[in-house]
Amino acid sequence: MEKSKKTILVPWDFTEVAENALLHAVRLVKTINVTITLLHIVNKQKDEANILPKLQQITTDASKKYNVEVNSLIKEGNIFSSIKKCAEELNATFVVMGTHGIKGMQKLTGSWALKVIANSSVPFIVVQGEPEHEAFAKTVIPIDFSQESKEKLRWAVYISTYFKTKIYLFILHITNESLLRRTKANVSFARKYLDERDISYEITESQVKGKFSEQTLNFATEIDADMIIIMTTKQPRLTDYVFAAIEQQIIANSAKIPVMCINPRTDTKMLTGFY
């Protein structure tokens, strides 16, 4: 039996931000050998009959316009819990999701957005506008003392396999000796990991104290980055939804830089050099 082609899932709600997400997905599939699947969620199954012709027409038009394979699905359920479930069922490579930023995200997704991204086994690429730069030419990876800093490297290497990507490692400024040792160990691991795979990279250390998320965004903006790769919170707290977690602040950055959100794996400790 022929193995089915992998896909990039694009949540589709017939809005401009969904169209922006589709444009980013098109740019990906023209290099990576995958398809695009537009996913529309309905509250009740009876709504499907009204939506199906319109969605099928958009799918057909997009396939012709962009010369890529575009499919579509309609699922009944909650828009964000269903996105995660569908992505995992399809074994999607990515979910490319559009948002208006922090205000639009709250309006569009409510408190579910961060939780769905954080608990999904499939990486999300969250975008706010149309593609502006060469795909993934400059990708920023913030590195601190956390164990989860490593999984970002695996996806950076995956992206670099297909695109002319330069990785910019941005290192947390820290004075605590114990945390500094762990941060240096993560940087050392990153150097070795990228060197062994012949990936181009630069290392920049933050020189001042302050919110690492804000410093990361400022650095990404200064170098005109095309993407930031972050790890999501393993178990987001209720206050994260109310007051906006660090991840959400990065996702909704005012520079509208696309953000890849990766959920921490449970087998990270198997990789030597990680804390």
KETORKE-811281 format. One record per residue: residue in one letter; x, z, y of N, C-alpha, C, CB in turn. Coordinates in steps of 0.05 Angstrom, whole numbers, padded with zeros to 5 digits, always signed. Atoms other than C-alpha are relative to their C-alpha. Glycine has a CB too. Layout:
# KETORKE-811281
AXZYXZYXZYXZY/...
***
This chain:
# KETORKE-811281
M+00017+00000-00024+00000+00000+00000+00018+00000+00025-00019+00025+00000/E-00016+00002-00025+00027-00019+00069-00004+00025+00017-00008-00025+00016/K+00001-00024-00016+00044+00041+00111-00011-00006+00028+00028+00013+00003/S+00012+00005-00026+00001+00045+00174+00020+00005+00023-00025+00017+00004/K-00018-00002-00023+00035+00036+00241-00006+00025+00015-00003-00025+00017/K+00004-00024-00016+00046+00098+00283-00012-00007+00027+00027+00016+00004/T+00015+00006-00024+00009+00105+00348+00007+00020+00022-00030+00000-00005/I-00001-00018-00023+00011+00136+00418-00029+00004+00008+00017-00012+00024/L+00028-00007-00007-00054+00172+00434-00003+00004+00030-00009+00025-00015/V+00006-00003-00029-00083+00165+00504-00029+00009+00003+00004-00028+00014/P+00027-00010-00006-00143+00209+00522-00012-00018+00021+00000+00029+00009/W+00012+00020-00018-00192+00162+00556-00027+00009+00010-00003-00027-00015/D+00025-00009-00011-00246+00183+00604-00009-00020+00022+00003+00028+00012/F+00008+00021-00018-00253+00118+00644+00007+00006+00029-00030-00005-00002/T-00008-00007-00028-00216+00146+00705+00027-00013+00006+00002+00031+00003/E-00026+00012-00009-00156+00123+00745+00024+00014-00013+00002+00003+00031/V-00022-00014+00013-00112+00177+00715+00003-00008-00029-00004+00031+00002/A-00002+00010+00028-00129+00153+00645+00013-00028+00000-00028-00002-00012/E-00012+00027-00002-00110+00082+00667+00030+00003+00005-00012-00016+00023/N-00029-00005-00004-00043+00110+00692+00014+00008-00026+00004+00022+00021/A-00011-00008+00026-00031+00142+00625+00003-00024-00018-00018+00022-00013/L-00002+00024+00016-00046+00076+00591+00024-00017+00008-00026-00016+00003/L-00023+00016-00010+00006+00041+00635+00026+00012-00010+00000-00001+00030/H-00024-00013+00011+00058+00092+00614+00003-00005-00030+00000+00030+00005/A+00000+00005+00029+00038+00083+00541+00008-00029-00006-00027+00006-00012/V-00007+00029+00004+00044+00007+00547+00030-00003+00003-00015-00017+00021/R-00029+00003-00004+00115+00014+00573+00015+00011-00024+00008+00015+00025/L-00012-00012+00024+00131+00058+00513-00001-00019-00024-00012+00026-00007/V+00004+00016+00025+00102+00013+00459+00013-00027+00001-00030-00004-00005/K-00015+00025-00002+00137-00049+00486+00028+00003-00010+00000-00010+00029/T-00026-00005+00010+00201-00016+00463+00000+00014-00027+00016+00018+00020/I+00004-00014+00026+00179+00031+00407-00021-00015-00015-00008+00030+00004/N+00018+00016+00016+00144-00004+00350-00024+00017-00009+00014-00012-00024/V+00024-00015+00006+00078+00033+00353-00024-00013+00014+00003+00030+00009/T+00024+00010-00013+00006+00020+00374-00010+00020+00021-00023-00005-00020/I+00013-00018-00018-00038+00052+00427-00028+00005-00010-00001-00011+00029/T+00027-00007+00007-00102+00090+00411-00013+00014+00023-00001+00017-00026/L+00016-00013-00021-00152+00106+00466-00020+00018-00013-00014-00021+00018/L+00018-00020+00012-00190+00169+00449-00020+00010+00021+00016+00024-00011/H+00021-00010-00018-00256+00185+00482-00016+00021-00015-00019-00023+00010/I+00014-00022+00012-00291+00251+00468-00029+00001+00012+00014+00027+00005/V+00027-00003-00008-00367+00258+00470-00010+00028-00008-00019-00022-00012/N+00010-00026+00007-00406+00323+00471-00019-00001-00024-00015+00011+00024/K+00018+00003+00022-00458+00298+00423+00003-00028-00012-00029+00005+00009/Q-00003+00025+00014-00456+00243+00370-00018-00022+00011-00004+00004-00029/K+00019+00020-00010-00517+00209+00400+00010-00014+00025-00027+00014+00006/D-00011+00013-00023-00476+00194+00462+00018-00023-00007+00015+00020+00017/E-00019+00020+00008-00430+00149+00422-00011-00028+00004+00008+00004-00029/A+00012+00026-00002-00478+00090+00422+00002-00012+00028-00029+00000-00009/N-00001+00009-00028-00477+00086+00498+00029-00006+00009-00012+00021+00018/I-00028+00003-00008-00401+00092+00503+00014-00022-00015+00014+00026-00004/L-00015+00018+00017-00379+00048+00446+00004-00029+00011-00013-00002-00026/P-00004+00027-00010-00391-00022+00477+00020-00001+00023-00026-00013+00009/K-00017-00001-00023-00356-00003+00541+00029+00006-00008-00009+00022+00020/L-00027-00007+00010-00296+00028+00504+00012-00024-00015-00001+00025-00017/Q-00010+00023+00015-00290-00032+00458+00008-00023+00019-00022-00011-00019/Q-00007+00021-00019-00289-00079+00518+00026+00006+00014-00022-00004+00021/I-00025-00008-00013-00234-00039+00552+00023-00003-00020-00002+00030+00009/T-00021+00003+00020-00194-00039+00487+00008-00029-00003-00010+00011-00027/T-00006+00028+00002-00200-00114+00480+00014-00011+00024-00027-00016-00004/D-00012+00009-00025-00183-00126+00553+00029+00009+00002-00016+00009+00024/A-00027-00011-00002-00122-00080+00550+00019-00014-00019-00001+00030-00006/S-00016+00014+00020-00096-00114+00487+00009-00027+00011-00015-00003-00026/K-00006+00027-00010-00099-00182+00520+00017+00002+00025-00026-00015+00006/K-00015-00003-00025-00074-00159+00588+00029+00008-00003-00014+00020+00018/Y-00027-00011+00003-00013-00121+00564+00014-00011-00025-00002+00030-00002/N-00012+00012+00024+00000-00160+00500+00011+00021-00019+00022-00019+00008/V-00007-00021+00019+00002-00097+00457-00025+00006-00017+00011+00026+00014/E+00022-00007+00017-00041-00071+00400-00013+00026+00010+00009+00003-00029/V+00015-00023-00010-00094-00024+00429-00025+00004-00018-00008-00004+00030/N+00024-00007+00015-00146+00011+00386-00015+00022+00014+00008+00009-00029/S+00015-00021-00013-00199+00062+00403-00015+00017-00020-00020-00012+00021/L+00015-00019+00016-00234+00123+00375-00019+00015+00017+00019+00019-00016/I+00018-00019-00013-00294+00164+00394-00004+00023-00018-00028-00014+00007/K+00003-00025+00016-00297+00236+00371-00019+00018+00014+00028+00013-00004/E+00018-00020-00011-00350+00288+00380+00015+00027+00001-00026+00003-00017/G-00013-00027-00002-00325+00356+00405+00008+00007+00028+00023+00001-00018/N-00012-00009-00026-00288+00392+00460+00023-00019+00006+00009+00030-00002/I-00019+00021-00007-00244+00344+00498+00029+00007-00007-00002-00007+00029/F-00028-00006+00004-00179+00382+00491+00007+00011-00027+00009+00020+00021/S-00005-00008+00028-00185+00416+00424-00001-00025-00018-00020+00021-00009/S+00002+00024+00017-00205+00348+00396+00024-00019+00004-00026-00015+00008/I-00024+00016-00005-00145+00313+00428+00022+00009-00019+00009+00002+00029/K-00020-00012+00017-00098+00360+00391-00006-00007-00029+00002+00030+00003/K+00007+00005+00028-00135+00352+00325+00003-00029-00007-00029+00009-00005/C-00002+00029+00005-00139+00276+00330+00029-00009-00001-00015-00015+00021/A-00029+00008+00000-00065+00270+00348+00013+00008-00026+00014+00014+00024/E-00012-00009+00025-00046+00310+00287-00010-00016-00024-00004+00030-00004/E+00011+00016+00022-00093+00272+00241+00012-00028-00001-00031-00002+00003/L-00012+00026-00001-00064+00206+00265+00031+00000-00003-00007-00013+00027/N-00029-00003+00000+00007+00234+00262+00012-00016+00024+00013-00010-00027/A-00008+00015-00024+00015+00206+00333+00029+00006+00008-00019+00005+00023/T-00027-00004-00010+00084+00197+00362+00000+00018+00025+00015-00026+00006/F+00004-00015-00025+00062+00223+00430-00030+00000+00007+00017-00012+00023/V+00025+00002-00016+00000+00240+00469+00008-00004+00029-00018+00026-00004/V-00005+00005-00028+00004+00209+00538-00025+00005+00015+00010-00030+00005/M+00024-00010-00013-00045+00245+00583+00004-00001+00030-00006+00028-00009/G+00000+00001-00029-00061+00233+00656-00013+00025+00012-00014-00025+00010/T+00012-00023-00015-00076+00288+00706+00005-00004+00030+00012+00027-00009/H-00003+00002-00029-00084+00295+00781+00020+00020+00011-00027+00005+00014/G-00017-00022-00010-00035+00353+00786-00014+00027-00006+00005-00003+00030/I+00010-00026+00008-00050+00427+00785-00029+00004+00007+00017+00022+00013/K+00029-00002-00006-00117+00423+00821-00016-00018-00017-00004-00006+00030/G+00015+00018+00017-00139+00362+00784+00000+00009-00029+00012-00028+00001/M-00001-00009+00028-00115+00391+00718-00020+00023-00005+00029+00009-00007/Q+00019-00022+00003-00155+00455+00729-00028-00011-00001+00004+00020+00023/K+00027+00011-00001-00216+00414+00747-00006-00016-00026-00003-00018+00024/L+00004+00017+00023-00206+00366+00689+00000+00015-00026+00021-00022+00000/T-00004-00012+00026-00183+00411+00633-00007+00030-00001+00027-00003-00008/G+00005-00029+00000-00197+00483+00654+00022+00015-00015-00027+00006-00014/S-00020-00016+00012-00161+00537+00616+00010-00010-00027-00010+00028-00004/W-00008+00011+00026-00155+00495+00553+00025-00016+00001-00022-00016-00012/A-00022+00019-00001-00101+00448+00578+00026+00011-00009+00003-00010+00028/L-00026-00012+00007-00041+00493+00573+00000+00009-00029+00006+00023+00018/K+00001-00010+00028-00064+00523+00507+00002-00023-00020-00026+00015-00004/V-00001+00022+00018-00074+00455+00475+00028-00012-00002-00020-00022+00008/I-00027+00010-00001-00007+00429+00497+00019+00018-00015+00010-00005+00028/A-00019-00020+00011+00028+00493+00476-00002+00002-00030-00005+00027+00012/N+00004-00003+00029-00001+00493+00406-00001-00026-00016-00025+00016-00005/S+00001+00026+00013+00002+00419+00390+00027-00006-00014-00007-00022+00019/S-00024+00008+00014+00052+00395+00338+00010-00027+00010-00004-00001-00030/V-00007+00026-00011+00052+00328+00374+00008+00003+00030-00024-00021-00003/P-00008-00003-00029+00091+00324+00441-00020-00014+00018+00028-00012+00004/F+00016+00012-00021+00050+00311+00503+00019-00011+00022-00020+00020+00012/I-00013+00009-00025+00076+00267+00560-00022-00001+00021+00013-00029-00004/V+00021-00002-00020+00035+00286+00621+00009-00015+00025-00005+00030+00007/V-00007+00017-00022+00034+00236+00678-00021+00003+00022+00002-00029-00008/Q+00019-00002-00022+00003+00237+00747-00005-00026+00014+00011+00020+00021/G+00004+00025-00014+00013+00167+00774+00009-00023-00018+00016+00000+00026/E-00009+00023+00015+00032+00097+00753+00031+00001-00005-00007-00027+00015/P-00029+00001+00004+00102+00083+00725+00014-00012+00024+00007-00017-00025/E-00014+00009-00024+00151+00075+00782+00029-00008-00005+00000+00022+00020/H-00028+00005+00004+00221+00073+00752+00004-00013-00028+00016+00026+00002/E-00007+00009+00027+00257+00045+00692-00006+00023-00020+00029-00009-00002/A+00009-00021+00019+00230+00082+00631+00023+00018-00009-00013-00013-00024/F-00017-00021+00009+00268+00147+00619+00030-00005+00006-00003+00002-00030/A-00028+00004-00007+00332+00124+00654+00014+00026+00006+00002-00020+00024/K-00011-00026-00007+00343+00194+00680-00019+00022-00010+00005+00003+00031/T+00017-00021+00012+00316+00252+00638+00014+00027+00003-00005-00006-00030/V-00010-00026-00006+00325+00324+00659-00008+00020-00022-00010+00011+00027/I+00006-00021+00020+00330+00380+00607+00010+00027+00011+00013-00007-00028/P-00009-00026-00009+00332+00451+00634+00010+00016-00024-00023+00016+00014/I-00012-00015+00022+00377+00496+00591+00003+00029+00010+00028-00012-00009/D-00004-00028-00006+00374+00572+00591+00010+00015-00025-00026+00013+00011/F-00010-00016+00023+00388+00628+00541-00020+00000-00024+00005+00029+00009/S+00021-00002+00021+00325+00617+00499+00007-00017-00024-00027-00009+00012/Q-00003+00014+00026+00324+00595+00427-00012-00027+00001-00012+00017-00022/E+00015+00025+00000+00275+00540+00444+00014-00022+00015-00027+00005+00012/S-00014+00021-00015+00325+00502+00487+00008-00023-00018+00024+00012+00015/K-00011+00021+00017+00347+00462+00426-00018-00023-00007+00009+00012-00024/E+00019+00021+00009+00285+00425+00405-00002-00022+00020-00027+00012-00005/K+00001+00021-00020+00286+00388+00471+00021-00021-00005+00004+00012+00028/L-00021+00019+00005+00351+00355+00451-00008-00020-00021+00025+00015-00010/R+00008+00018+00022+00321+00325+00388-00017-00023+00012-00015+00015-00022/W+00017+00021-00011+00268+00289+00429+00015-00017+00021-00025+00013+00013/A-00016+00015-00018+00318+00269+00482+00016-00022-00015+00020+00018+00016/V-00014+00019+00016+00359+00235+00428-00019-00022-00010+00014+00014-00024/Y+00019+00020+00009+00297+00201+00401-00006-00020+00022-00027+00014-00009/I+00005+00017-00022+00281+00173+00469+00024-00018+00006-00007+00016+00026/S-00025+00015-00006+00354+00151+00479+00005-00021-00021+00023+00019+00001/T-00003+00020+00021+00350+00112+00414-00013-00027+00009-00013+00009-00026/Y+00016+00024-00008+00301+00063+00447+00005-00008+00029-00029+00005-00004/F-00003+00006-00028+00317+00068+00521+00028+00006+00010-00021+00016+00016/K-00026-00005-00012+00379+00067+00565-00003+00026+00016+00009-00023+00019/T+00005-00026-00011+00373+00141+00578+00026+00016+00006-00018+00017-00018/K-00021-00019-00006+00421+00188+00613-00012+00027+00002+00016-00008+00026/I+00011-00027+00000+00409+00262+00600+00014+00017+00021+00003+00012-00028/Y-00011-00018-00021+00418+00311+00657-00007+00029-00009-00011-00006+00028/L+00004-00028+00008+00427+00382+00630+00002+00018+00025+00021+00009-00021/F+00000-00018-00024+00408+00432+00685+00000+00029-00010-00025-00005+00018/I-00005-00026+00012+00435+00501+00670-00008+00023+00018+00030+00002-00006/L+00009-00023-00014+00405+00567+00691+00023+00016+00011-00017+00018-00018/H-00019-00019-00012+00446+00611+00739-00006+00028-00010+00000-00002+00031/I+00005-00026+00012+00454+00678+00705+00025+00017+00001-00010-00003-00029/T-00023-00018-00002+00498+00739+00713+00001+00021-00022-00001+00015+00027/N+00000-00018+00023+00476+00783+00655+00018-00010-00022-00029+00004-00010/E-00021+00009+00019+00534+00781+00606-00012-00009-00027+00020+00022-00005/S+00011+00007+00026+00492+00780+00543-00016-00026+00001-00019+00023-00009/L+00016+00025-00003+00444+00726+00568+00019-00024+00007-00021+00003+00021/L-00019+00021-00007+00503+00687+00596+00014-00011-00025+00021+00011+00020/R-00012+00009+00025+00536+00685+00528-00019-00018-00016+00009+00024-00018/R+00020+00016+00015+00472+00658+00497-00004-00027+00014-00026+00015-00002/T+00003+00025-00015+00465+00607+00553+00023-00019-00005-00003+00005+00030/K-00024+00016+00005+00537+00583+00543+00000-00011-00028+00025+00017+00005/A+00001+00010+00028+00525+00578+00468-00019-00024-00002-00009+00023-00018/N+00019+00022+00000+00464+00533+00481+00013-00025+00013-00025+00008+00015/V-00013+00022-00013+00505+00490+00529+00021-00013-00019+00013+00009+00026/S-00020+00009+00019+00561+00485+00478-00013-00016-00022+00016+00023-00012/F+00014+00015+00021+00512+00464+00425-00010-00027+00010-00024+00017-00011/A+00011+00024-00012+00480+00413+00471+00023-00021+00003-00013+00005+00028/R-00023+00018-00002+00549+00382+00486+00006-00013-00027+00024+00015+00012/K-00008+00010+00026+00566+00376+00413-00022-00019-00011+00005+00023-00019/Y+00022+00015+00010+00497+00351+00394-00002-00028+00012-00027+00015+00005/L+00002+00025-00014+00497+00296+00447+00025-00017-00005-00004+00004+00029/D-00025+00015+00005+00571+00277+00437+00000-00013-00027+00024+00019+00002/E+00000+00011+00027+00561+00268+00362-00018-00024-00002-00009+00021-00019/R+00019+00023+00001+00504+00219+00377+00005-00020+00022-00028+00011+00002/D-00009+00019-00021+00541+00183+00433-00021-00004+00021+00007-00026-00013/I+00020+00001-00021+00488+00201+00485+00013+00006+00026-00023+00020-00006/S-00011-00005-00026+00507+00196+00558-00014+00024+00013-00003-00026+00018/Y+00012-00024-00013+00497+00261+00596+00018+00011+00022-00005+00022-00021/E-00014-00016-00020+00517+00303+00656-00010+00028-00001-00004-00013+00029/I+00007-00028-00001+00517+00378+00665+00002+00010+00028+00018+00017-00019/T+00001-00012-00026+00496+00412+00729-00009+00029-00002-00018-00016+00020/E+00007-00028+00001+00495+00487+00737-00013+00009+00027+00025+00018-00005/S+00012-00012-00024+00448+00522+00785+00019+00020+00012-00027+00013-00007/Q-00020-00017-00013+00490+00558+00837-00012+00025+00013+00014-00016+00021/V+00013-00023-00013+00439+00608+00862-00022+00012-00018-00013-00009+00027/K+00022-00013+00014+00388+00658+00837-00026-00012+00011+00001+00030+00003/G+00026+00009-00009+00315+00641+00841-00016-00010-00024+00003-00023+00020/K+00018+00010+00021+00257+00612+00801+00012-00025-00012-00028-00005+00011/F-00013+00023+00014+00288+00566+00749-00018-00024+00000+00007+00008-00028/S+00019+00023+00000+00225+00523+00747+00002-00015+00027-00029+00010-00005/E-00002+00013-00026+00230+00510+00822+00026-00015+00003-00004+00020+00023/Q-00026+00012-00002+00304+00496+00818+00001-00025-00017+00022+00020-00009/T+00000+00023+00017+00293+00448+00760-00015-00023+00013-00014+00007-00027/L+00015+00021-00013+00240+00410+00799+00015-00011+00024-00027+00011+00010/N-00016+00009-00023+00284+00407+00861+00023-00019-00009+00012+00023+00016/F-00022+00016+00011+00342+00380+00819-00011-00027-00010+00014+00015-00022/A+00011+00024+00011+00298+00329+00784-00008-00019+00023-00024+00006-00017/T+00008+00016-00023+00272+00305+00851+00024-00012+00014-00017+00017+00020/E-00025+00009-00013+00342+00300+00881+00013-00024-00014+00020+00023+00002/I-00013+00022+00015+00367+00254+00826-00020-00022-00006+00012+00011-00026/D+00021+00020+00004+00301+00215+00825-00004-00004-00030+00008-00027+00013/A+00003+00000+00029+00289+00233+00752-00026-00014-00009+00000+00028-00011/D+00023+00014+00011+00241+00194+00708-00017+00018-00018+00009-00025-00015/M+00014-00019+00018+00222+00252+00662+00014+00026-00001-00003-00013-00028/I-00010-00026+00005+00231+00326+00651-00010+00008-00028-00008+00021+00022/I+00008-00009+00026+00230+00354+00580+00000+00031+00000+00018-00011-00023/I+00002-00029+00000+00205+00426+00573-00012+00009-00026-00017+00010+00024/M+00013-00013+00022+00185+00474+00518-00025+00014+00011+00019+00019-00015/T+00024-00015-00008+00115+00504+00522+00001+00028-00011-00025-00015-00009/T+00002-00027+00009+00097+00576+00514-00012+00002-00028-00017+00017+00020/K+00010-00002+00028+00087+00595+00441-00028+00011+00000+00018+00018-00017/Q+00026-00013+00000+00028+00641+00455-00007+00006+00029+00000+00026-00017/P+00006-00004-00028+00003+00631+00527-00019+00024+00003-00013-00025+00012/R+00017-00023-00006-00028+00694+00557-00024-00009+00017+00016+00022+00014/L+00023+00006-00016-00095+00696+00591+00007-00004+00029-00021+00022-00003/T-00008+00002-00028-00060+00706+00658+00013-00027+00005+00019+00022+00007/D-00012+00026-00004-00023+00640+00647-00021-00020+00008+00014-00010-00026/Y+00021+00018-00007-00089+00604+00651-00012+00006+00028-00022+00001-00021/V+00012-00008-00025-00113+00643+00711+00019-00005+00024-00007+00030+00000/F-00019+00002-00022-00049+00643+00753+00019-00023-00002+00015+00026+00002/A-00017+00023+00005-00015+00581+00724+00027+00008-00010+00002-00017+00026/A-00025-00006+00012+00043+00588+00677+00022-00018+00012-00001-00004-00030/I-00023+00016-00009+00113+00562+00693-00002-00029-00009+00026+00012-00009/E+00002+00028+00011+00101+00502+00648-00020-00016+00015-00008+00001-00030/Q+00020+00015-00014+00038+00484+00684+00009-00008+00028-00026+00017+00002/Q-00011+00006-00026+00074+00487+00751+00018-00024-00001+00014+00024+00012/I-00017+00023+00003+00125+00438+00725-00016-00025-00006+00021+00005-00022/I+00017+00023+00007+00073+00393+00694-00013-00012+00025-00021+00008-00020/A+00015+00009-00024+00036+00389+00761+00018-00003+00024-00022+00020+00006/N-00019+00002-00022+00098+00378+00803-00008-00020+00021+00028-00007-00011/S+00009+00017-00023+00087+00348+00872+00014-00027+00001+00005+00015+00025/A-00014+00025+00001+00139+00294+00859-00012-00020-00020+00030+00004-00007/K+00014+00016+00020+00094+00268+00803+00019-00012-00021-00015-00023+00014/I-00018+00008+00021+00151+00264+00753-00013+00005-00027+00028+00016+00002/P+00011-00005+00026+00126+00255+00682+00014+00022-00015+00001-00026-00017/V-00011-00023+00014+00136+00316+00638-00007-00002-00030-00010+00026+00012/M+00005-00002+00028+00145+00317+00563-00001+00030-00008+00022-00015-00016/C+00004-00028+00009+00118+00382+00533+00002+00002-00030-00027+00011+00010/I-00005-00002+00029+00143+00403+00465-00006+00029-00009+00029-00007-00006/N+00005-00026+00011+00118+00460+00423+00023+00009-00017-00026+00000-00017/P-00023-00010+00017+00173+00504+00392-00006-00002-00029+00006+00029+00008/R+00002+00001+00030+00185+00492+00318+00006+00028-00011+00019-00021-00011/T-00005-00025+00013+00187+00550+00269+00026+00001-00014-00023+00007-00019/D-00025+00001+00015+00251+00527+00236+00025-00003+00017-00001-00023-00020/T-00022+00004-00019+00295+00526+00298+00025+00016-00008-00009+00009+00028/K-00023-00017+00006+00339+00583+00273+00018-00013-00022-00010+00027-00009/M-00016+00013+00021+00363+00537+00217+00023-00016+00013-00017-00019-00017/L-00021+00015-00013+00404+00500+00269+00021+00019+00012-00013-00018+00023/T-00021-00018-00009+00471+00533+00282+00005-00004+00030+00026-00004-00016/G-00006+00002-00029+00489+00549+00354-00024+00006+00017+00011-00027+00006/F+00024-00005-00015+00418+00565+00374-00005+00030+00001-00024-00015-00011/Y+00008-00028-00002+00393+00632+00399-00030+00002+00005+00016+00014+00023/
***
